[in-house]
Amino acid sequence: MGIFQKLLDRSSSSDRNEVKRLLLPLLLFTGLASGLPALALSVSVGADGIDARRLHLAPYNLTGKKIAIGQVEGGRPGLFGLDKLAIPNSPVTVNQVLQLDGSATADEFVDNHANHVASVMISRDKRLVGVAPDATLFSASIGPLEGEISGQPQECITTQHIALRNSDDVRAINFSFGEPLATDPRPNATLDGNALLTQCIDWSSITHKTLYVIAGNQGGGGIPIPTDNFNGINVAYSTQVDGRFVKIDYANAGSEPTFSPRGTPTPESNVGPRRSINLVAPGDDIRMLNPNGQEILSSGSSFAAPHVAATVALLQEWGDRQIRTASWSLDTREPMVMKAVLLNAADKLMDEGNGQNLGMGKTLLDESNLTWIASDAYRDPKVPLHGELGTGQLNAFRAYEQFNGGQWPPGNVPIVGWDYNSLPLAAGNDTSQESIYTDYVIDSPLKEGSYFAATLTWERQVALADSNDNGLYDIGESFNSQELNNLNLYLMPADENDMDKSIWSSVSEVDSLEHIFYKIPQTGRYKLRVVYEKQVTSEVAQPYALAWWGAGE
């Protein structure tokens, strides 16, 4: 390991980027930086990161074209023709910049951080190509909120403003910021999912059909609002080992931080056993672009989340293409479908070429250098998510393969696929009756010793207390969160009907997702059973999305 890397290892989290900024030019000039991890954004987008570059090329040609995605932050990227700082022919060109619920003002709130995040998503620079360079990006700044105890009402207004762009058709919105729990106005506030901004995100996810991608917190701040959401994806970040993004960075707080923010007696984590990290993406040593075109090197979950949000644009371009040419349904646009597909296609264990590990591209390690299968999430059916790794690391190409398996309703289904469906309430909403379920029977035998992955997602219902009946959130209004319905997922022999004889299950009592990753004990036919275990809301039916992936003989 080189001198530069040793200096980084001896530096605190807050000093690492400063060490890089001061020493990297000198080391590059003297040649001492040889052997260091690659520092280009294109590395994180390529095969050593999320493997999205392959989708840019023929025969896929997926670049996010005509797909709208959004960005909400304190500031915003620069836009040439509006901002003096922005350069002509910038490789990072957003479609529209906004401020709260209106248009942006020239030269106000132009922010380097926001431009960095945007460059991860849409940069067209040949060396620093973004994940979805042809996506249509709408970006809004909240701006400084002087005198406010909490900026959550303004943040919700801004979020709604983005969600309504492109004729109310924004497929994913990136959040690379968080609201400190200490500023929440609720008495004895906790991360219970009921902060106004968290409720706003879950409400908007349902109302506007957009998937929210939230940067998981890192450093000494604990887990901030809105990472206690139910309907979005929270993202931690990985670092490079020998040039490949294969290990969680130690600066991630994870779902269960052991340190407390200043002025608070306990760490900020979700109430109860519900974990906050859903997915991992590259976020360390990412080279990005300032509004003036200058390259910058930085690290954090802020730059991991946009890898995920922009991958949604690639998948949605493919989905829209299939709607036009292959008669796919509009279910392809459901946020829960995207969430199930992305989580189920994540990398955990590198495949050796025999398909046993479902073609995964990497083995992902936690802070203790252990894999996903060394965790309680692998051993305990009540724990669907690894505390640091979620379901694994984003793999854009595998997500495409998962999505391309197509939609299949209950009954006989292929070995790879997904579905968006619903389960009805019991007769008369009588929750004392037997559980309602539906089965997906895999039509090919699953191979002994191979892994099988399945992910079930559904939404927490949140209603707007709309005092003026305009269908919009207005400052001063609030949300009403309903208790979460409980769905469970079972992997069973195809000819078995007794759930007590399932070979594995995911039966969390607190999450809005279930995840199975299990090694098949014996070659044979199997099925997935989706069970409506507990009904607490009055909806006519419970929608859900399901994705599955197995290996045949």
ZIZIQUI-V303017 format. One record per residue. PHI is phi in whole degrees, 0 to 359 (999 if undefined). D_FIRST is the distance of its C-alpha to the first C-alpha in Angstrom with 2 decimals. Layout:
phi=[PHI/PHI]
d_first=[D_FIRST/D_FIRST]
This chain:
phi=[999/282/301/301/294/297/297/297/296/271/269/288/302/288/264/300/294/292/299/299/298/280/260/300/301/296/293/294/293/274/87/285/272/298/88/286/302/299/244/271/304/298/292/292/276/273/294/277/241/262/60/268/302/300/285/289/264/296/269/278/54/255/230/87/300/67/253/267/230/231/215/235/207/295/246/211/293/281/225/297/97/245/247/297/289/287/260/291/54/296/289/244/241/280/285/204/248/228/222/51/251/220/282/287/262/308/68/262/64/290/225/299/302/297/292/300/299/297/293/300/279/231/303/253/299/297/272/239/292/280/293/228/296/255/291/265/255/253/233/231/253/274/79/291/241/294/82/272/294/220/269/298/301/293/294/292/302/295/299/299/299/291/298/270/291/55/57/61/223/247/280/210/231/264/245/251/204/214/259/299/297/297/266/293/284/292/297/51/300/227/271/252/88/246/295/301/293/296/299/301/296/295/294/295/305/281/291/255/56/231/268/270/244/244/290/291/285/223/82/268/265/73/251/271/298/250/288/265/289/253/260/259/237/261/239/264/234/254/240/273/233/53/84/238/278/225/217/296/284/295/282/293/285/73/284/228/297/259/243/247/297/302/82/237/280/226/297/268/221/302/296/75/276/292/270/253/269/259/206/243/214/301/207/253/56/267/266/226/234/280/302/273/90/291/280/220/249/204/221/146/293/304/257/280/304/295/300/285/301/287/297/303/298/297/294/289/298/295/299/296/297/288/298/286/250/232/61/294/272/289/300/301/269/292/304/291/295/300/296/297/295/297/290/287/270/293/279/237/230/297/283/270/103/258/80/298/257/63/73/296/269/211/262/263/249/273/297/268/64/251/269/302/283/269/259/293/297/279/264/246/300/275/240/278/237/293/298/249/254/61/261/134/260/309/230/296/291/294/297/299/298/298/296/290/299/87/271/224/285/307/126/282/226/288/285/228/178/207/207/237/208/209/245/282/289/297/305/66/57/275/284/277/287/302/299/268/212/216/243/242/265/292/278/237/299/273/277/304/86/272/268/234/237/211/226/244/229/208/252/285/274/230/249/277/279/272/292/251/55/261/76/237/285/239/303/106/275/221/235/243/265/266/298/283/296/245/250/232/227/234/253/225/302/300/262/260/240/270/295/293/255/295/275/198/203/231/226/300/262/232/262/259/208/233/217/245/223/217/275/292/282/206/302/171/271/224/217/257/242/263/241/271/279/219/250/237/253/257/297/294/211/251/291/206/238/224/233/217/205/229/240/269/288]
d_first=[0.00/3.83/6.92/8.31/6.39/7.08/10.50/11.07/10.56/13.01/15.37/18.38/19.23/21.72/19.47/16.52/18.44/19.75/16.40/15.56/19.10/19.14/15.91/15.23/18.29/17.45/13.93/15.55/18.36/16.49/14.20/10.98/10.18/9.96/7.83/8.05/10.46/13.98/16.05/19.58/22.20/23.08/19.91/21.17/24.63/23.73/23.04/19.47/21.20/24.91/26.16/28.89/28.71/30.49/33.37/33.80/34.71/37.83/39.43/38.38/38.46/37.55/36.52/38.40/41.45/44.41/42.59/42.64/39.88/39.73/37.61/38.66/36.93/37.94/37.75/37.86/36.46/38.32/41.06/42.33/46.05/45.91/43.15/42.88/39.09/38.72/38.49/40.70/39.37/36.47/34.23/34.46/38.21/39.59/43.09/44.46/43.41/45.34/45.91/47.04/49.98/50.74/49.43/46.75/47.97/46.72/43.77/43.75/40.68/38.45/34.99/31.48/30.16/32.94/32.24/28.56/29.79/32.43/30.06/28.10/31.51/33.42/31.51/32.93/30.47/29.56/25.83/25.75/28.36/29.27/30.04/33.80/34.42/38.19/38.77/41.28/39.67/41.82/40.17/41.83/41.12/42.55/42.37/42.79/45.23/46.69/48.80/47.86/47.11/45.35/44.58/44.92/48.32/47.09/43.92/46.15/48.47/45.61/44.21/47.69/48.13/45.08/46.19/49.57/48.27/48.88/52.16/50.52/48.07/44.49/42.47/39.45/38.72/35.31/34.99/31.86/33.45/35.13/38.07/37.53/39.68/40.95/42.84/44.56/48.33/49.16/50.17/47.53/45.41/42.99/40.75/43.54/43.61/46.60/45.26/47.05/44.00/42.89/46.44/46.58/43.59/45.07/48.47/47.22/45.29/48.67/50.91/48.92/47.17/43.68/40.41/38.61/34.81/33.58/30.18/29.32/28.70/25.49/24.89/27.72/30.65/31.36/32.75/35.11/38.14/38.35/35.74/38.67/40.25/41.51/41.86/38.59/34.94/32.41/28.81/25.54/22.21/19.10/15.49/13.21/11.07/10.01/12.49/15.27/17.00/17.34/16.91/19.12/17.68/18.34/20.51/23.15/26.23/27.24/30.85/31.17/29.44/29.54/29.87/32.88/33.32/34.91/38.58/38.58/39.04/37.24/34.38/35.48/35.47/38.00/41.24/41.52/39.16/38.58/34.91/33.73/30.71/31.91/29.04/25.36/24.19/21.11/20.87/17.43/16.39/19.76/21.14/24.90/28.03/30.20/34.03/34.07/31.70/28.72/25.32/23.47/20.19/20.69/20.10/22.61/25.13/27.34/25.50/25.28/29.07/30.11/28.25/30.76/33.77/33.41/33.01/36.46/37.77/36.65/38.30/41.37/41.84/41.93/44.27/46.63/46.69/47.67/50.32/51.90/51.67/51.43/53.45/50.65/51.85/50.92/49.17/46.06/45.91/45.97/43.01/43.02/42.70/39.58/38.16/38.97/37.60/34.24/33.70/34.91/32.73/29.44/26.59/26.10/25.45/24.45/27.51/27.37/30.00/33.07/33.69/33.53/30.98/32.94/30.70/27.83/24.77/22.02/21.52/20.98/19.55/20.81/19.23/19.81/18.13/21.70/23.52/26.77/28.92/27.79/29.39/32.98/33.40/33.40/35.75/38.14/40.49/41.03/37.39/36.54/33.22/29.92/29.45/26.03/26.04/29.73/30.55/27.08/25.28/27.40/27.89/30.33/31.32/32.11/34.01/36.05/36.75/37.78/40.01/41.42/42.66/45.50/47.74/49.75/52.31/52.98/54.33/52.81/49.47/46.87/43.62/41.67/43.33/44.14/47.23/48.57/51.64/53.47/55.19/58.64/59.78/61.95/65.67/66.88/63.35/64.08/60.76/62.42/62.72/60.39/56.98/57.06/54.62/53.95/52.35/50.06/50.59/47.88/49.91/47.66/46.70/43.20/41.37/40.75/37.10/36.17/35.19/37.59/36.72/39.30/39.29/42.42/42.65/45.59/46.37/47.52/50.77/51.04/54.25/54.87/57.66/59.09/61.77/63.00/62.60/60.78/58.03/55.35/53.47/54.94/53.79/55.74/55.76/53.90/52.77/53.93/51.43/52.83/51.62/49.28/50.92/49.21/48.35/46.85/45.45/46.25/45.21/48.28/49.93/51.92/55.26/54.64/56.13/55.43/52.29/52.10/51.26/48.30/45.21/42.94/43.35/41.86/44.30/42.78/45.53/43.77/41.73/42.93/40.91/40.61/37.84/37.97/35.15/36.67/36.57/40.00/41.65/44.27/45.01/47.75/48.99/47.75/48.46/47.11/49.53/49.27/51.31/52.84/52.65/53.75/55.72/55.95/56.66/59.81/58.43/60.30/57.18/53.48/51.29/47.97/45.33/43.96/41.25/40.64/38.67/39.23/38.78/41.91/42.82]
